[in-house]
Amino acid sequence: MEYTLQYYDLVLSGIGASLGLGALIGYATAVSFLVAIVGFGGVAIALIAHALFINGPVDDAEDLTEEVALEEVPQVLSPMEPGPES
């Protein structure tokens, strides 16, 4: 099975890259470190807002009202069974 980059992988990469670029510009140029971090932090916030509100993780608002049967919950996340005993 081959792994492909998805939208949210790119969003997370963009957040890290924007903050890293802000730090690099703050250290390497005459631009104040605080100004560079705040400026590129705004880019990171814009990426987060786009990922949450514009291209959210659900297709429709109706998807949020669907109930999930207990059988559909993965066993790793199921609160009904105790975890492994140590």
N, C-alpha and C positions, 0 to 999 in steps of 0.2 A: 504494500500500500504506500503510495507516494504522497507526501505532505505538500499541500499547496497553501500559499498565503491567502488568508481571508481578509475581509474588510477590517475586522477588529484587530487583527495582527498589525495591519498597516497603521491603524489609529494609535495603538500602543507604541509602535516604533516612531511615529511622528511626534508623540508627546515627549518621549525621551530625547529624540533628535533636536527638537526645538529648545528644550531646556539645556541640553548640552551645548548647542550652538550659542545660546545666550551666555553661558558661562565662558565659552571660548572667546567670544567677542568682547566680553567684559574684561577678560584678562589680557587679551592680545592687542586691543586697540585703545584709543583715547576715550572711547565711550565708557561711561561709568558702569561698574559692575551691576549696581542696583538697577540702573535704567535698562541695561541689556537683559537682565533676568526678568524684570517686570514686563518688558516688551515681548520677549519670547514666551513668557508665561501666559500672556494674553493669547498668543497663537495656540498654546497647549489647551487653554480653556476653550477656545473656539473649536478645536478638534474634539474635545470631550462633549461640548454642547451639540455638535453635529452628530456624533455617534449616539447620543442619548435621545435627542429630540427630533432631529431631521431624518436620520436613518436608524431608527431604533431597532432593538432586538426582536420586536414582534411585527407581524405584517399589518394587523388591524387591532383596533381597540377591543374588538370582540374576542380576540385571543386571550385577553387578560381575564375574561369572565368564565372561561372554561374550567371546570373542575377536573382534577387529575385523579384517576382511580389509584388506589394504594398499590395495585399490582404493577402500575406503570412507573412507580418510583424506583430508581436503582437501589439495590440492596445496600450499597455503600452509604447512601444518604438517608435510608429509611430509619425513622426514629422508633419503629416498632420492635426491632430486634436489638439485643445488646451487642456491643462490639466484642472484639476478641479479648479473651481474658489473658492477663499477663502473669 
